[in-house]
Amino acid sequence: MICFIARHGHAINVGEQGVTKDVDRPLSVTGKKQITSVAKGLSQIGVKIDLILCSPFKRTQETALIYAENLNKDQKFFVTSHLESGARIENYKAAFDEFKLWQNYAQKKILFVGHAPDVGKVVDVLVSIKGMSFDTGNIAQIQLDDPDAPGILTGFWSPSIFQ
């Protein structure tokens, strides 16, 4: 399985544009440009995604939609509370179980869209390294062959790479 772990794009702050809750923060114009740049860049190098999972927060859903539109036009995305802000490796493993990823997607490409610092910590655990830092719009690619063994970090992109 190839997992892509992405942080949502830059979002507006609480208090701007009438937003009163963190969960309701949409992507900013900059955030939409960041994700569109990465999604189009990944598409140009041949990346296709089979399944997209994201947090229920507005900014992650908007990020997931941009990826879906660019990396598999027929692909919709699924929202899961397992990827909410504050998610840890146990939450991601629960998402693996909920969506039966090892059973149904072992030879597929999965995209998870979440929050910082969560995504960096999850990548740290999945590939047995320490200190992954994710700016808005960054995405990592991990080859996972065994649910009980570390994966291999095979790619890492930021929006600036594709601009």
C-alpha positions as CSV (number, residue, x, y, z in Angstrom):
1,M,0.0,0.0,0.0
2,I,1.2,3.5,-0.7
3,C,0.0,6.1,1.8
4,F,0.0,9.7,1.2
5,I,-0.2,11.8,4.4
6,A,-1.0,15.4,3.8
7,R,-1.5,18.5,5.9
8,H,-4.3,20.8,4.8
9,G,-3.5,24.1,3.1
10,H,-3.3,27.5,4.8
11,A,-6.6,28.4,6.4
12,I,-8.1,31.7,7.6
13,N,-8.1,32.4,11.4
14,V,-10.9,32.2,13.8
15,G,-12.4,35.7,13.9
16,E,-11.9,36.3,10.2
17,Q,-14.9,36.3,7.8
18,G,-17.3,35.5,10.6
19,V,-15.7,32.2,11.5
20,T,-16.1,31.5,15.2
21,K,-15.0,27.9,15.5
22,D,-11.7,26.2,14.6
23,V,-13.6,23.3,12.9
24,D,-15.3,25.8,10.5
25,R,-12.0,27.5,9.3
26,P,-11.9,27.3,5.5
27,L,-8.8,27.4,3.3
28,S,-7.5,30.8,2.5
29,V,-6.9,31.9,-1.1
30,T,-3.2,31.0,-0.4
31,G,-4.2,27.6,1.0
32,K,-6.3,26.8,-2.1
33,K,-3.3,27.8,-4.3
34,Q,-1.0,25.6,-2.2
35,I,-3.1,22.5,-2.5
36,T,-3.9,23.0,-6.2
37,S,-0.2,23.4,-6.9
38,V,0.7,20.2,-5.1
39,A,-2.3,18.2,-6.5
40,K,-1.5,19.3,-10.1
41,G,2.2,18.6,-9.7
42,L,1.5,15.1,-8.4
43,S,-0.9,14.5,-11.2
44,Q,1.8,15.6,-13.7
45,I,4.1,12.9,-12.3
46,G,1.4,10.3,-12.6
47,V,0.1,10.0,-9.1
48,K,-3.5,8.6,-8.9
49,I,-5.3,8.1,-5.6
50,D,-7.7,5.2,-5.0
51,L,-9.2,6.4,-1.7
52,I,-9.1,9.8,0.2
53,L,-9.9,10.1,3.9
54,C,-10.0,13.4,5.8
55,S,-10.8,15.0,9.1
56,P,-14.3,16.5,9.5
57,F,-12.8,20.0,9.7
58,K,-13.8,22.3,6.8
59,R,-10.2,23.0,5.7
60,T,-9.3,19.3,5.4
61,Q,-12.5,18.6,3.4
62,E,-11.7,21.5,1.1
63,T,-8.1,20.1,0.7
64,A,-9.5,16.6,0.1
65,L,-11.8,17.9,-2.6
66,I,-8.9,19.6,-4.5
67,Y,-6.9,16.4,-4.4
68,A,-9.9,14.4,-5.5
69,E,-10.5,16.7,-8.5
70,N,-6.9,16.4,-9.6
71,L,-5.8,12.9,-8.7
72,N,-8.9,10.9,-9.6
73,K,-11.8,12.7,-11.1
74,D,-14.2,9.9,-10.2
75,Q,-12.9,9.7,-6.6
76,K,-14.9,11.2,-3.8
77,F,-13.5,11.5,-0.3
78,F,-14.7,10.2,3.0
79,V,-14.7,12.1,6.3
80,T,-13.7,10.3,9.5
81,S,-13.5,11.6,13.0
82,H,-10.4,9.4,13.4
83,L,-8.4,12.2,11.6
84,E,-9.7,15.1,13.7
85,S,-7.2,17.6,15.0
86,G,-5.2,15.9,17.8
87,A,-5.2,12.5,16.0
88,R,-2.4,10.1,16.9
89,I,-1.2,6.9,15.3
90,E,-3.9,5.0,17.2
91,N,-6.5,7.1,15.5
92,Y,-5.0,6.5,12.1
93,K,-4.9,2.8,12.9
94,A,-8.6,3.0,13.8
95,A,-9.2,4.6,10.3
96,F,-7.3,1.7,8.7
97,D,-9.7,-0.7,10.6
98,E,-12.9,1.3,9.9
99,F,-12.3,1.4,6.1
100,K,-10.7,-2.1,6.0
101,L,-7.6,-0.7,4.3
102,W,-5.4,-3.7,4.7
103,Q,-8.1,-6.0,3.4
104,N,-9.5,-3.9,0.5
105,Y,-6.6,-1.5,-0.4
106,A,-3.4,-3.3,0.2
107,Q,-2.3,-2.7,-3.4
108,K,-3.8,0.7,-3.7
109,K,-2.9,4.4,-3.0
110,I,-4.6,6.0,0.0
111,L,-4.5,9.7,0.9
112,F,-5.0,10.9,4.5
113,V,-5.7,14.6,5.0
114,G,-5.1,15.9,8.5
115,H,-3.6,18.5,10.8
116,A,-0.3,19.5,12.2
117,P,1.5,18.5,14.3
118,D,-0.5,15.2,14.0
119,V,0.5,14.3,10.5
120,G,4.2,14.7,11.2
121,K,4.0,12.5,14.3
122,V,2.1,9.8,12.4
123,V,4.7,9.8,9.6
124,D,7.4,9.6,12.3
125,V,5.8,6.4,13.7
126,L,5.0,4.9,10.3
127,V,8.6,5.2,9.0
128,S,10.5,5.0,12.3
129,I,12.1,8.4,12.0
130,K,11.9,11.4,14.3
131,G,11.2,15.0,13.6
132,M,9.0,15.2,10.5
133,S,7.7,18.7,10.2
134,F,4.7,19.6,8.0
135,D,4.1,23.1,6.8
136,T,0.6,23.8,5.3
137,G,0.2,21.9,2.1
138,N,3.1,19.4,2.6
139,I,2.5,15.8,1.7
140,A,4.5,12.6,2.4
141,Q,4.5,9.3,0.5
142,I,5.0,6.1,2.4
143,Q,5.3,2.5,1.1
144,L,3.6,0.2,3.6
145,D,3.9,-3.5,3.0
146,D,3.1,-4.9,6.4
147,P,0.8,-3.5,9.1
148,D,3.3,-4.5,11.8
149,A,6.5,-3.2,10.2
150,P,7.8,0.3,9.5
151,G,7.2,1.7,6.1
152,I,9.6,3.5,3.8
153,L,9.4,7.2,3.2
154,T,9.5,7.4,-0.7
155,G,8.5,11.0,-1.3
156,F,7.9,14.4,0.4
157,W,6.6,17.5,-1.4
158,S,5.8,21.0,-0.5
159,P,3.8,23.6,-2.5
160,S,6.9,25.5,-3.5
161,I,8.3,22.4,-5.3
162,F,5.6,22.7,-7.9
163,Q,5.4,26.5,-8.3
